[in-house]
Amino acid sequence: MLSCLLLLTLSTCVRKGAEDQKFKVLVDEFLDGYFKAHPVWATYNGEHKYDGLLDDYSQEAIQAERNRLKSFLERMGTIDTTKLNDTNQVDFKILENEIHSQLLRYEELKPWEKSPVMYNHVIGGSINSLIIRDFAPWGERLRNVLSRLRQIPRLLEQAKANLGSPAEINTETAIRQSKGTINLIKNELSKVLDKSLGLKDSLIAESEKAIAVLEDYQDFLENDLLPRSKGDFRLGKELYEKKLRYTLQSDLPSDEIVRRAEQEVKRVRKRMFDIALPLHDKLFPTRKHKEIGENLENVVIEEVLDEIAKDHCKKDELLAVCRQIMKDLEDFVKEKDLLDLTGINPLEVEWEPEFSRGIAIAGLDAPGPLDKDQKAFYRVSPIPDDWSKEQVESYLREYNNYMLVDLSVHEAMPGHYVQLFYANQFPSLTRAIFGNGAFIEGWAIYSERMMVNAGFMDFDPRYELQQLKMYLRAVINSILDAKIHAGDMTREEAIKLMTEEGFQESSEAEGKWVRACLTSTQLSTYFVGIQEVLDLEKDYKERVGERFSQKEFNQKLLSYGSPPARFLREIILEKE
């Protein structure tokens, strides 16, 4: 009997090992094909086999990738998931979701027909990704730059053939960004030409050709595409719900997200009022108001935020201030022992490249999982030179010295920068490359709260008020996302919601309107993500009781890559 049981156990182990190996082969083959079809994305992720290629958006290539995705979905159906180990069971679900998401892109969303912005990002990213990190000798990288420069005319011809009638706001943004792509080649690439003298003449010649076709493309955007850009930027209810499900990896419908978000707006505003009222009494001891209820909330919070907003840097100080904030944040995280930062990548604070400006105020460009030892970039968008004094002041008031701290916490320390460093250490390319946006953004907002609660800025209530304003923005993001793409929210309604309910400056609201129109579902990841992380923290605290340690919870939360929070819940709570 014992020998039979032993044989049965060994047989089961062999079967499980075989199924895991079968899945590993499938993942490896899928990723190789995915990188080959998206070579610029491959470079960013640290796969350099295709660094000399530029994405192909011919009809033949589009159909080939669609067929490839369908083929892999069929192959996944042959895997018995009950025989996979715990890690692979999670990765299987993540990969399956990603393939469905990509099929939606190729069969229904079709950005190559509707998004001239997409082509800017591909071309600008193809060059920028090769020159910003030292993952290979300059000679090798510049040979690939040369190869990609030679393919720009082909991609732009595909763009002209593919683009139908995009939304006007997409084409207008592409026009602004296209100038940045030209400047990238003219200015940034020219700075490194001497790094490989043997290629310099060829690089200069191909750069001039690329600039010429980009200038011709700029003319196409302005004089051909823009007049016929009559498309609708809204996805529509049905398509939005499909995309939302894959983005969040959740069955939570948009109507329920909006309902919860609208309730949260009221709760957060009440908390902001509780913090603002004593500040108001101190700042304006003789000022009394007759308003009651929400009207009193509005005037008190607005007046305090208005006073806080005056404490901002000058236009030309923005980058230097962000760099100093980063140093202070890292020192604080180490002092309070909130996370282990041993071995973390170097971080540089720089301006956002011109070719990708106009969508977000700031962002993190982290090294890919296959280049995990390379440096990261915290990028901040500069104030446009053509802005009026009023626009500049509005921008600086929104991103005052307290808000810049919270923004830097979110994007970098201990937000995205730290989380993505940890994610790259987990031995799963599936989770690293196809990380769950809701968890990634949820951690970033969670880290904002953590820094307030840990006493950064000496428990200054002005900082907490700004953090709540930032969180309120995240909650409102989900309302905007759903009501714009699954509804008919107008620009005026959106601006009113952001400025009156969310206390945002007009410059921020105007920029967010553009971002909301150009993107879809991503703006919902913030609110959904933070709620999932907070729910997990609550259950974890109940499980461990007085043994709760903030650092220990943080380490556990970040130690399994970037999967959806529901999988983390199973992993973390089962281990307690």
C-alpha positions in Angstrom: 0.0 0.0 0.0 2.8 2.4 1.0 4.6 1.7 -2.3 1.4 2.4 -4.3 0.9 5.7 -2.5 4.6 6.7 -3.2 4.2 5.9 -6.8 1.0 7.8 -7.0 2.6 10.8 -5.3 5.6 10.7 -7.7 3.3 10.3 -10.6 1.4 13.4 -9.5 4.6 15.4 -9.1 5.8 14.4 -12.6 2.5 15.4 -14.1 2.5 18.8 -12.3 6.1 19.3 -13.4 5.3 18.5 -17.0 2.3 20.9 -17.1 4.5 23.7 -15.6 7.1 23.0 -18.2 4.5 23.1 -20.9 3.2 26.4 -19.7 6.8 27.8 -19.4 7.4 26.9 -23.1 4.2 28.6 -24.1 5.1 31.8 -22.1 8.5 31.9 -23.6 7.2 31.5 -27.1 4.4 34.0 -26.6 6.8 36.7 -25.2 9.3 36.2 -28.0 6.5 36.7 -30.6 5.1 39.6 -28.6 8.4 41.3 -28.5 9.0 40.7 -32.2 5.7 42.3 -33.0 6.3 45.2 -30.7 10.1 45.8 -30.8 10.1 49.2 -29.2 8.2 47.9 -26.3 10.7 45.0 -26.2 13.5 47.5 -25.9 11.8 49.2 -22.9 11.4 45.8 -21.2 15.1 44.9 -21.7 14.7 42.4 -24.6 17.3 43.6 -27.1 17.1 41.0 -29.7 14.8 43.3 -31.8 16.5 46.6 -31.1 17.1 47.2 -34.8 13.4 46.8 -35.7 10.5 49.3 -35.8 6.9 48.3 -35.2 5.1 47.2 -38.4 1.5 48.3 -38.9 0.9 47.0 -42.4 -2.3 45.1 -42.8 -0.3 41.9 -43.3 1.5 42.4 -39.9 -1.7 43.4 -38.1 -3.5 40.2 -39.4 -0.5 38.1 -38.5 -0.4 39.3 -34.9 -4.2 38.8 -34.6 -3.8 35.2 -35.8 -0.9 34.7 -33.4 -2.9 35.8 -30.5 -5.8 33.5 -31.4 -3.4 30.6 -31.8 -1.9 31.1 -28.3 -5.3 31.4 -26.8 -6.2 28.0 -28.3 -2.9 26.6 -26.9 -3.7 27.8 -23.4 -6.9 25.8 -23.6 -4.8 22.6 -23.7 -3.2 23.3 -20.4 -4.6 21.7 -17.3 -4.4 24.6 -14.8 -5.1 22.3 -11.8 -1.7 20.7 -12.4 0.2 24.0 -12.4 2.1 25.2 -9.3 0.7 28.2 -7.4 2.8 30.8 -9.2 1.9 29.5 -12.6 -1.8 29.4 -11.8 -1.7 33.1 -11.2 0.5 33.8 -14.2 -1.8 31.7 -16.4 -4.8 33.9 -15.5 -2.7 37.1 -16.1 -1.5 35.9 -19.5 -5.0 34.8 -20.5 -6.4 38.2 -19.6 -3.6 39.9 -21.6 -4.2 37.9 -24.7 -7.9 38.7 -24.5 -7.0 42.4 -24.0 -4.7 42.3 -27.0 -7.4 40.7 -29.2 -9.8 43.4 -28.2 -7.1 45.9 -29.3 -6.6 44.2 -32.7 -10.2 43.4 -33.4 -12.2 46.3 -32.1 -10.1 49.2 -30.7 -7.8 49.4 -33.7 -5.6 52.3 -32.5 -3.6 52.4 -35.8 -6.7 53.7 -37.5 -7.7 56.2 -34.8 -4.6 57.4 -33.0 -1.9 59.4 -34.7 -0.5 59.9 -31.2 0.4 56.2 -31.2 2.8 56.6 -34.1 4.5 59.5 -32.3 5.1 57.3 -29.3 6.4 54.4 -31.4 8.9 56.6 -33.3 10.0 58.8 -30.4 10.3 55.8 -28.1 12.2 53.8 -30.7 15.1 56.3 -30.5 14.8 57.4 -26.9 14.8 53.9 -25.6 18.2 53.2 -27.2 20.0 56.3 -25.9 18.8 56.8 -22.4 20.2 53.7 -20.7 23.7 52.1 -20.9 22.5 48.5 -21.5 25.0 48.0 -24.3 28.1 49.7 -25.8 27.3 52.9 -27.7 28.4 51.4 -31.0 25.8 48.6 -30.8 23.0 50.9 -29.7 23.7 53.5 -32.4 23.8 50.8 -35.1 20.2 50.0 -34.0 19.3 53.7 -33.9 20.5 53.8 -37.5 18.4 50.8 -38.4 15.3 52.3 -36.9 15.9 55.7 -38.5 15.8 53.9 -41.9 12.4 52.4 -41.1 10.7 55.6 -40.1 9.6 56.4 -43.7 7.9 53.0 -43.9 6.0 53.4 -40.6 4.8 56.9 -41.6 3.6 55.7 -44.9 1.6 53.0 -43.0 0.3 55.7 -40.7 -1.0 57.7 -43.7 -2.6 54.6 -45.1 -4.2 53.5 -41.9 -5.5 56.7 -40.3 -9.1 57.3 -41.1 -11.1 59.9 -39.2 -9.6 60.2 -35.7 -11.0 62.4 -33.0 -9.9 66.0 -33.4 -8.4 66.1 -29.9 -6.1 63.1 -30.8 -4.9 64.7 -34.0 -4.3 68.0 -32.3 -2.2 66.3 -29.6 -0.3 64.4 -32.3 0.6 67.7 -34.0 2.1 69.1 -30.9 4.0 65.9 -30.1 5.2 65.4 -33.6 7.3 68.5 -33.3 8.9 67.0 -30.2 9.8 63.8 -32.2 11.6 66.0 -34.8 13.4 67.8 -32.0 14.4 64.5 -30.4 16.3 63.6 -33.6 17.6 67.1 -34.2 18.8 67.8 -30.7 19.0 64.8 -28.4 20.3 62.3 -30.9 22.8 64.8 -32.2 24.4 65.0 -28.8 25.5 61.4 -28.9 26.7 61.0 -32.5 30.4 61.2 -31.5 30.0 58.1 -29.3 30.5 56.0 -32.4 32.7 57.8 -35.0 32.4 55.1 -37.6 28.6 55.6 -37.8 28.5 59.4 -37.5 28.2 60.2 -41.2 25.5 57.5 -41.7 23.6 58.7 -38.7 23.7 62.3 -39.8 22.5 61.3 -43.3 19.7 59.1 -42.0 18.7 61.6 -39.4 18.2 64.3 -42.1 16.1 61.9 -44.1 14.0 61.0 -41.1 13.5 64.7 -40.2 12.4 65.4 -43.8 9.7 62.6 -43.7 8.6 63.7 -40.2 8.2 67.2 -41.4 6.2 65.9 -44.4 4.1 63.9 -41.9 3.6 67.0 -39.8 2.2 68.7 -42.9 0.0 65.6 -43.4 -1.3 65.9 -39.8 -2.1 69.6 -40.1 -3.5 69.9 -43.6 -4.9 66.5 -44.4 -5.7 64.6 -41.3 -6.9 67.4 -39.0 -9.7 68.7 -41.4 -11.1 65.1 -41.5 -10.6 64.3 -37.9 -14.4 64.1 -37.1 -14.2 60.8 -35.2 -15.6 60.3 -31.7 -13.1 59.9 -28.9 -15.7 58.1 -26.7 -15.5 54.3 -26.7 -19.2 53.7 -26.1 -20.7 51.7 -23.2 -20.3 48.2 -24.6 -16.7 48.6 -25.8 -15.7 50.5 -22.6 -17.0 47.7 -20.4 -15.0 45.1 -22.3 -11.8 47.1 -22.1 -12.4 48.0 -18.4 -12.8 44.3 -17.5 -9.4 43.5 -19.0 -7.7 46.6 -17.6 -8.8 46.0 -14.0 -8.9 42.2 -14.3 -12.2 42.5 -12.5 -15.8 42.0 -13.2 -16.7 45.2 -11.4 -19.0 47.2 -13.8 -18.4 50.9 -14.4 -21.8 51.9 -12.9 -20.8 50.3 -9.6 -17.4 52.0 -9.7 -19.1 55.4 -10.3 -21.5 54.8 -7.5 -18.8 54.0 -5.0 -16.6 56.8 -6.3 -19.4 59.4 -5.8 -19.9 58.2 -2.2 -16.1 58.5 -1.7 -16.1 62.0 -3.0 -18.5 63.0 -0.2 -16.5 61.2 2.4 -13.2 62.7 1.4 -14.6 66.3 1.1 -15.9 65.9 4.7 -12.5 64.8 5.9 -10.9 67.8 4.0 -13.3 70.1 5.7 -12.4 68.7 9.2 -8.7 69.5 8.4 -9.3 72.8 6.7 -11.5 74.4 9.4 -8.9 74.8 12.1 -6.4 76.0 9.5 -9.0 78.5 8.2 -9.6 79.8 11.8 -5.8 80.3 12.1 -5.3 81.9 8.7 -8.4 84.1 8.7 -9.3 84.6 12.4 -11.7 87.5 11.6 -13.3 86.0 8.6 -16.8 84.5 9.1 -19.1 82.8 6.7 -22.9 82.5 6.5 -22.9 79.5 4.3 -24.0 76.1 5.6 -23.6 72.4 4.6 -21.7 71.8 1.3 -21.5 75.5 0.6 -19.6 76.0 3.8 -17.4 73.1 3.0 -16.6 74.6 -0.4 -15.7 78.0 0.7 -13.6 76.9 3.7 -11.6 74.3 1.8 -11.2 76.6 -1.2 -9.9 79.5 0.9 -7.4 77.3 2.7 -6.2 75.6 -0.5 -5.9 79.0 -2.1 -3.6 80.1 0.6 -1.5 76.9 0.5 -1.2 77.3 -3.3 0.7 80.5 -2.9 3.6 78.5 -1.5 5.1 77.3 -4.8 8.4 77.4 -6.7 9.2 79.5 -9.7 8.8 78.1 -13.2 12.6 77.6 -13.7 13.0 76.0 -10.3 10.6 73.1 -10.9 13.1 70.4 -11.7 15.5 71.4 -9.0 12.7 71.3 -6.4 11.6 67.8 -7.5 15.2 66.6 -7.2 15.5 67.9 -3.6 12.2 66.4 -2.7 13.4 63.0 -3.9 16.4 63.1 -1.7 14.3 64.1 1.3 11.8 61.3 0.7 14.4 58.6 0.4 16.1 59.8 3.6 12.7 59.6 5.4 11.8 56.2 4.2 15.2 54.9 5.4 14.9 56.8 8.7 11.4 55.3 9.4 12.4 51.9 8.1 9.3 51.7 6.0 10.9 49.5 3.3 14.2 47.8 2.5 15.8 49.9 -0.3 18.9 47.8 -0.6 20.2 47.6 -4.2 17.5 49.8 -5.6 18.3 51.3 -9.0 19.7 54.8 -9.4 16.9 57.4 -10.1 17.3 60.5 -12.2 14.8 63.3 -12.2 14.5 64.8 -15.7 12.1 66.6 -18.0 9.6 64.5 -19.9 10.7 64.1 -23.5 9.0 66.4 -25.9 7.5 63.7 -28.1 5.5 62.3 -25.2 4.3 65.5 -23.5 0.7 66.7 -23.2 -0.9 63.7 -21.5 0.3 63.6 -17.9 2.2 66.0 -15.6 4.7 63.4 -14.5 5.6 59.8 -14.7 8.1 57.1 -14.0 10.2 55.4 -16.7 11.4 52.3 -14.9 13.9 49.8 -16.4 12.3 46.7 -17.8 12.4 43.4 -16.0 15.1 42.2 -18.4 17.2 45.3 -17.8 16.4 45.6 -14.1 19.9 46.8 -13.1 19.6 49.9 -15.3 18.6 53.4 -13.9 15.1 54.7 -13.6 13.8 58.1 -14.6 11.2 60.3 -12.8 10.0 62.6 -15.6 8.3 65.9 -15.0 6.6 67.9 -17.8 8.0 71.4 -18.1 5.6 74.4 -18.3 5.1 75.2 -22.1 6.9 78.3 -23.3 3.8 79.6 -25.0 1.6 79.6 -21.9 0.3 82.9 -20.6 1.3 84.2 -17.2 -2.2 83.2 -15.9 -1.7 79.6 -17.2 1.8 79.4 -15.6 0.5 80.7 -12.3 -2.4 78.2 -12.4 0.0 75.3 -13.0 2.3 76.4 -10.2 -0.5 76.8 -7.8 -1.8 73.3 -8.5 1.6 71.9 -8.2 2.6 73.9 -5.1 5.4 72.8 -2.8 3.1 70.4 -0.9 1.5 68.9 -4.0 4.9 68.4 -5.5 5.8 66.3 -2.5 2.7 64.1 -2.9 3.3 63.8 -6.6 6.8 62.7 -6.0 5.7 60.2 -3.4 3.2 58.7 -5.9 5.5 58.5 -8.9 8.7 57.7 -7.2 9.5 57.3 -3.5 8.0 55.0 -2.2 5.5 54.8 -5.0 6.0 53.5 -8.5 9.8 53.7 -8.4 10.0 51.4 -5.4 7.1 49.1 -6.4 8.5 48.4 -9.9 11.9 47.8 -8.5 10.5 45.1 -6.2 8.3 43.7 -9.1 11.4 43.3 -11.3 13.0 41.0 -8.6 10.1 38.5 -8.7 11.0 35.6 -11.0 8.0 36.0 -13.3 8.2 37.9 -16.6 4.5 37.5 -17.1 3.7 39.6 -14.0 6.5 42.1 -14.7 5.6 42.8 -18.3 1.8 42.5 -17.9 1.5 44.1 -14.5 -1.9 45.0 -13.2 -2.4 48.7 -13.5 -4.9 48.8 -10.6 -2.4 47.3 -8.2 0.4 49.5 -9.4 -1.6 52.7 -9.0 -3.2 51.4 -5.8 0.2 51.0 -4.2 1.2 54.5 -5.3 -1.8 56.0 -3.6 -1.4 53.8 -0.5 2.2 55.1 -0.2 0.9 58.7 -0.2 -1.3 57.9 2.8 1.6 56.0 4.5 3.9 59.0 4.2 1.3 61.3 5.8 0.7 58.9 8.6 4.4 58.3 9.2 4.9 62.0 9.7 6.6 63.3 6.6 6.7 67.1 6.8 6.2 66.8 10.6 2.5 66.0 10.4 1.8 69.3 8.7 -2.0 69.5 8.2 -1.4 71.4 4.9 0.4 68.4 3.5 -2.4 66.1 4.6 -4.9 68.4 3.0 -3.0 68.3 -0.3 -2.7 64.6 -0.1 -6.5 64.3 0.3 -6.9 66.7 -2.6 -4.7 64.4 -4.7 -6.7 61.4 -3.6 -9.9 63.2 -4.4 -8.5 63.7 -7.9 -7.9 60.0 -8.2 -11.5 59.3 -7.2 -12.9 61.8 -9.6 -10.7 60.2 -12.3 -12.8 57.1 -12.3 -16.0 59.2 -12.6 -14.6 61.1 -15.6 -13.4 57.9 -17.2 -16.7 56.1 -17.1 -19.0 59.1 -17.8 -16.9 60.3 -20.7 -16.3 56.9 -22.5 -19.5 55.1 -21.4 -21.7 58.2 -21.3 -21.9 61.6 -22.7 -20.2 63.9 -20.2 -19.3 67.2 -21.8 -16.1 69.1 -21.4 -17.9 71.8 -19.4 -19.4 69.2 -17.1 -16.0 67.5 -16.6 -14.2 70.8 -15.9 -17.0 71.8 -13.4 -16.6 68.4 -11.6 -12.9 68.8 -11.3 -12.7 72.5 -10.3 -15.8 72.7 -8.1 -16.0 69.2 -6.5 -12.3 68.4 -6.7 -10.8 71.9 -6.0 -8.5 71.6 -9.0 -6.9 74.5 -10.8 -8.2 75.2 -14.3 -4.8 74.2 -15.9 -5.0 70.8 -14.3 -8.6 70.3 -15.2 -8.0 71.3 -18.8 -5.1 68.9 -19.1 -7.0 66.0 -17.5 -9.9 66.5 -20.0 -7.4 65.9 -22.8 -5.9 62.9 -21.0 -9.4 61.4 -20.4 -10.3 61.8 -24.0 -7.1 60.3 -25.3 -7.0 57.3 -22.9 -9.7 55.0 -21.6 -10.0 52.8 -18.5 -6.6 53.7 -17.1 -8.0 56.6 -15.1 -10.2 54.0 -13.3 -7.2 52.1 -12.0 -6.4 54.6 -9.3 -9.6 54.4 -7.3 -10.2 50.7 -7.8 -6.6 49.9 -7.0 -6.4 51.8 -3.7 -9.7 50.4 -2.5 -8.4 46.9 -3.2 -5.1 47.5 -1.3 -6.9 49.1 1.6 -9.3 46.1 1.8 -6.3 43.8 1.9 -4.6 45.8 4.6 -7.8 45.7 6.7 -8.1 42.0 6.5 -4.4 41.5 7.1 -4.5 43.6 10.2 -7.5 41.6 11.5 -5.5 38.4 10.8 -2.2 39.4 12.6 -3.6 41.7 15.2 -1.0 43.4 17.4 1.8 41.8 15.3 1.1 44.2 12.5 4.2 45.8 11.2 4.0 48.5 8.4 7.3 47.5 6.9 6.5 43.8 7.0 3.1 44.4 5.3 4.8 46.6 2.7 7.5 44.0 1.9 4.9 41.2 1.5 2.7 43.4 -0.7 5.5 44.2 -3.0 7.3 40.8 -3.1 5.1 39.0 -5.6 5.4 41.1 -8.7 2.4 43.2 -9.9 -0.6 40.8 -10.0 -4.2 41.9 -9.4 -4.8 42.4 -5.7 -7.2 39.5 -5.5 -4.3 37.1 -6.1 -2.2 38.9 -3.5 -5.0 38.5 -1.0 -4.9 34.7 -1.5 -1.1 34.6 -1.3 -0.6 36.9 1.7 -3.5 35.9 3.9 -2.9 32.2 3.3 0.6 32.6 4.7 -0.6 34.0 8.0 
